[in-house]
Amino acid sequence: MAEQKATTQTTDIESEIQSRKDNIYRSYNYVGTKETIAYLFNDWSNAFNIGGWNTRFKWDVVKIDFGVEAIVNIFTGVWDVLNDILIGGLVDSTRTRIGKFRPYLVMMQIPLSLIGLLYWFIPYFFPNTSGTYVPKLVFFFIFNVITETAGTFTGLARGGYMSTITPNPNERIRLITLAELLTGYMGEDMPGYFMGILYDFVTTGRISVKLRTIFMCMGVGCGVVSCVFTFWFFLQSKERVPQSIEKPSVKEGLKAVFTNYPVLLMCLSDFLGGFGVGTDEQNYWIDVHGSTHMINLLKSVFGLVSGPIGSISYAFVAPLRKRFSSRFLWAGADFYGDMVTLSFFAFGMYKKNYLKVWPMLVAYGFREIFAKLLFGVNKVINADLWNQAMDYCEWKHGYRMEATTSVARNLVLKLQSIGMNSVRLLVMKKIGYVQGAKFGTQDERTKFWLFALCTIVPFVTSILGIIPKLLWPLSKTREAQMYLELAQMRNKRINAYVEGVDAHKA
């Protein structure tokens, strides 16, 4: 009898999957217009910053010695690993009326933002000091520890929260696509472009304002604007994926890296890719071509053509998702990006073009055009894979452990990054990079390595990261089955809770 019932249930599920080729939620949306607008502004505010200039801020303005920063990274990295385990367990054990993650986001967003603003005042606290000035280094170390701890709370909570605002994976893809497409037109990248132009004006002597003033004004201004819109989103949005009433153990969450196959693959891909050694491409442009040219402005001009192509690329997301599996898109987009990078490197090496500004700017423009063809696919698929992995955990084990699973996933990666971040800084020292030198005056050997470290070297040292992407377990049919059974599980959980409340009242 039990076997007959199980067979009947399996047949019903298979028939339901065939009739609902996308998933069980395909025709129902949970997030309203006002919350969608808040979601867009939250996504916009997350990128509305000058974080891409953080390296130049430390090198040119704060002036932290490479060797000292490598040591600081080791200590703060170890602390990061330890507090992740404790905080991840605390977040996953949280059960409140307003949700599991929302309390941390609402309570900590404003205080954390205010503390973060102090970072841009370091050059004012310690003006005209060397890269080994002890009081500055102590402040830098303590500040990193405090912000790392506070950032762990909000980072883990934010990651889990974004996977629970809707149980509908189609709606989740719609929100991600809408946000990634529209926020570019809303000016999320403008602080970076504007900072680059101001940087050019200062370093080429066209204006007499100090770099520390530019960084402080831009950093504080962007931080305040970002905080306001992010906080508004947390107030407007809700968690809608029901959590198990029983609080899962931290031990189960740490085991999730091995028992949750998608998480294991993502962890392995990040780990193998984490051995990549390189430097920001921005350093190549500034230190090789930035002495006489407004290089950041010129890059923006040559990259303008690729902008519309990046927007158009989002139109490819839906048909490509319908035609191909997540595995094909994840690995294929990675391989395509590598080929574009290799082509750029080959052109730079031909007759030492990497030393010639105009040929490289033209090559940069073409590279951006080809890279933007799959820009939308990369953005949407990479953002949704983690959400799929969390749904997979709930499907297989009956509970969600977003925070602790994220900690477990990042544990090995952070231990790895402690060493790799220090290696990258020491590599800069090894190639003969001179901190504080006038732009464009590094020797030719150093200029070559600055180019290689943003192209061929990270490609070669991280190439193994593509292998786990080829093993992603969710085919189109299995994904549909997962979401059908998840819908049934969630309905049973809610009904059991309501029946328990009614029985208690009676």
Secondary structure, 3 states (H helix, E strand, C coil): CHHHHHHHHHHHHHHHHHHCCCCCCCCCCCCCHHHHHHHHHHHHHHHCCCHHHHHHHHHHHHCCCHHHHHHHHHHHHHHHHHHHHHHHHHHHCCCCCCCCCHHHHHHHHHHHHHHHHHHHHHHHHCCCCCCCCHHHHHHHHHHHHHHHHHHHHHHHHHHHHCCCCCCCHHHHHHHHHHHHHHHHHCCCCHHHHHHHHHHHHHHCCCCCCCHHHHHHHHHHHHHHHHHHHHHHHHHHCCCCCCCCCCCCCHHHHHHHHHHCHHHHHHHHHHHHHCCCCCCCHHHHHHHHHCCCCCHHHHHHHHHCCHHHHHHHHHHHHHHHHHHCCHHHHHHHHHHHHHHHHHHHHHHHHHHHHHHCHHHHHHHHHHHHHHHHCCHHHHHHHHHHHHHHHHHHHHHHHCCCCHHHHHHHHHHHHHHHHHHHHHHHHHHHHHCCCCCCCCCCCCCHHHHHHHHHCCCHHHHHHHHHHHCHHHHCCCCHHHHHHHHHHHHHHHHHHHHHHHHHHHHHHC
